[in-house]
Amino acid sequence: MVARAATDLRRQDVRDRLLDAGVSALLSAGYAQTSVDDIVKRAGVPKGSFYYYFASKEALASDAVARYAEMDEPLREALGNGNGKPLVRLKRYFDTYVAHYETKAFVSGCLFGNLALELSDLSPPVRQALSQAMRDWALAIETVLIEAQETGDLSAKVECRTMAGFVVNAWEGALLRMRVEKSAAPLQNFLTITFDQLLVS
Amino acid sequence: MVARAATDLRRQDVRDRLLDAGVSALLSAGYAQTSVDDIVKRAGVPKGSFYYYFASKEALASDAVARYAEMDEPLREALGNGNGKPLVRLKRYFDTYVAHYETKAFVSGCLFGNLALELSDLSPPVRQALSQAMRDWALAIETVLIEAQETGDLSAKVECRTMAGFVVNAWEGALLRMRVEKSAAPLQNFLTITFDQLLVS
């Protein structure tokens, strides 16, 4: 049983290494320019292992979307943990990403947005994974907006589901523009309008 | 002189055909998946002509950005022509694109957004062309927002430049999400929040 558990652990470990390598490779080069060879090299595993875990590069890209969403979990937990007012937490959530993109010199951007534009018309499974991941993400934001309405920090007139969807999409648009301008200005613009004009009491 | 003028006209024509073919090819397949062969085939001109007008595929992509912006000119003229209230004209501008994307079954999206994510980190000239085109676009929207303030249809508190930049980016984000959802819902969401909550008196 112990040996079996250890094998399972190693399996999980190899799969995770392949997924993490996939996320990095897809973020830096995009889907078309990333090969299975690039991914196994980055992960430091033999090529045969790739096909043990994933039927194809497309299957990996699909799972990489879910993996990328998992990487956001600690921040989503902080978003919902009640430490500070709801809109303060939401602002802090986006501020963390602004700081992250600053350290990355405004390259690469968000895997969701990148794969959305590259694969939405080409890969139904990746499109489906993106749809699910972006809905889950919007739901996390909707939850904090509802909380903000309950504490009176957000106007009761705001339709939280519509607004959460808008905020997620506007953020993706701001990231796209950030990559063009190579500057945090579009992200600051997003924060200004979102927190000074949209999410107000 | 007449012969010379006719030659100039044909040259312009071939260049335009290559650019239009480039816009279509880049929109449907993206930059990496489009070859110079694809473009000359679409344009119906011999391959040699391509290199007479463009030093490289990258040079064409750069000029295709400006060409794509030109295609928007009739709509931008309607945006500024004083026919109807400023915000009504702006809403009509976006409605026209919503109808356009509906007829296209929500594929391909906007060339600016697609090239922004594919090439911003790889091609300084394309990034520069995108930066210019997106600034010009935001300026056209800023102009109509200023007009709306003058007619009292938009709150004087709105900082029109910041807002125009935000609207352009949020629209790109809505298009990105449209491609994931294969539905007009993200565009309708953009219109609802933009016209019911952001651009109000």
Interface residues (C-beta under 8 A of the other chain):
Chain A: G30 A32 Q33 V107 S108 G109 G113 N114 A116 L117 E118 S120 D121 R127 L130 S131 M134 V158 T162 M163 G165 F166 V168 N169 A170 W171 E172 G173 A174 L176 R177 R179 V180 E181 K182 P186 N189 F190 T192 I193 Q197 L198
Chain B: G30 A32 Q33 V107 S108 G109 G113 N114 A116 L117 E118 S120 D121 R127 L130 S131 M134 V158 T162 M163 G165 F166 V168 N169 A170 W171 E172 G173 A174 L176 R177 R179 V180 E181 K182 P186 N189 F190 T192 I193 Q197 L198
